C-alpha cells in the first residue's frame, strides 16, 4: 500500500509536529490501555493512505486501541457503513442520495468531514513519449459509453498506431463516480471494456508494466510511484494543459479533476471516547496529509471540521451538489454554511 511504503522513520519526523499541533488545538493525547478497543474503517482506496497514516500514528501513542482500515471503494464502504458494520467510512466523493436513504432506513446518522483535496491523475507508462497532455474532450472520446477507441492514433492525429490499454477505477469506487461525471458528463457513464479495480495499487501495477497503457487514480498513488508512471497534463478546453500538483489544486487551475475527499463518522461511534479522540487527532494532523501525497485544507477548513465534530452536527452539506471542479475556497464556503 502507498502509506506502507512511506519511509520507516516517519514516526520520528512526525511525532514532534503532532505533539505541537495537538497541544496548540487542545486535543489531549490519551492512552486507552485498559481494554482493547477497535475502530472499524472501510471505503475509498483514494482516502486509504491518509487514514492508514493517521491510524498508524494514533495507535503508536494510544496502544490500547486497534484500528482496521479496509479498501472496498467508496460505494462498497458506504454499503458497510449504512449496514452498521463500520464506524468510519472513507469517501472520495460525497454520499449519494441512495446511500443517504439506506443509512436513514437503518437508523444510521452520521457526521460528514472533508479532510483533504486530491488531484485525480491520468497516467501513462514512462516509455510513452507521444502523449504528455490530453484534452478533456479526448478523454471523453476514450472513456465514454460505447467508445470504439482502441488505439492511440484514434485519440489524436499524430499519435502512433499502437493499442490503447485502459486501466481505471471499478464501479464501487468514488473515483469512478467522480471521473465519469467530470469527463463524460454523468456519474457512472463509462465504457466497460477496461481493467477495473477498487484497489489503486492494481492499476499502478498494470500501467507501469504496459507501454501502451492509460489509467487514472488518486494523486498519492502517482506521487509514490513517479519512477514507474508518467502523469498526463490536462487541457480542460482553455488551450493550456495543466499537470497535477499541489499548487495547481490550490490555485484552482487543475480542473475539473481536483476534488475534495471525506470521512464519515456514525453518530453512535462518535460518542465513543476512542473514536472521538481518533477523529480529533485526524483533523489536527494535516502534516500527514502532506506526507502521503495529498493536498491539505487551509487551517480554517480543519477548524470548521472540528467544530462540526464538537457540535455533533449530523447530515451532509455536500450531497446532491455540483462538486466537480469545486475549489478549496468554495469548499470552505459550504463548510461555513452548516
Phi, psi and omega in degrees: 000158183301308184296329179294336183266000175295149187308142185294341181270016180303320182301318180297318182289323192267329190300320179298318179294321179297314182299318179294319182294311183293328176294320182294324183262003175078026177267114182289146173265093182269152178244110180263085187251356186284326179226159180272110184252139186243131173246123184255125182230142176209174175127224192300134173286336177294314183281341183312311183301322178294309184294322178296317179297317177299315181297316181300312182291322180295317182292334178294331181253000176223075192287352177273002183243134172250137178234125175254138181232113181256171178233098175247003190083160182301312181295316178297323178295317178294328176300316178290318182300313182284350173265002179078017184270344181229161179266325184224140178239125173281136184217129177263014172205164176293158177299139179276161179300321180297326179284323174303315181296319179295317179296318180298316181297329181269000181074025180263108171267158187208161175248130182257128185225110170295139184236343183186178171241151178238147169253092180304124194246129173269130186230154172228173176289145180302337179278356174284114182253359190254348184230068177293340179214157174220154174268160175297329177295321177292322176297320178296318179301324179286315195258351185293155179303137179080004181302137176249017178284110184234003176219156185295327181289348174278344180281314182207137175301130182105339174288152184289158176277078180234151177296144177258116184250118191255140174229134181200177183293146174285167188289345175274002185267138173294332176296320175300313180300314183292313183298316182292325176290316182292323186262314185264351175094352180211128180301128178094348179278114182197151166298158184245355184269065178214166176281115186247144175202145171279349179260111185295337177297327177296320180290319176304313181300316182296311182294321183292342184255000185228115182300336185261008189277154171221136179210178176211146178187185184293152186300323183300325181289328173290312185300322180288342186235034185298334179285344184251352186222163174230127178281143179260128175288146186243127174259113184275014182109355181280345184096355179241123178273132183241128178279150178293136178192164176300315182298320182293328175288315183295326179264008173062035175260346178266072179243147010263019190261010169269145188204150173281151175233156197224163157236150176239136183238129178293148179301319181297314180296323183296343178275347178281131185304319184291326178289315179299319178298316181295315182294322176298318176300315181303314184281354181248010184231055184294344178298334178285333173298313176299317186302321184266357170108017175251184186249116181291155173285159168301158182304327178303323181297318179286327175297315178297319180295319178295325177295320177299317179296313183296325180276355183055046184280116188266158174096192187233142171257351191248343179293148176061026174241159175282106181250001178293122178075012180298137181274166176300321180296320178293323177300314180297322179297318179294320178299319184290342182278356183300000000 
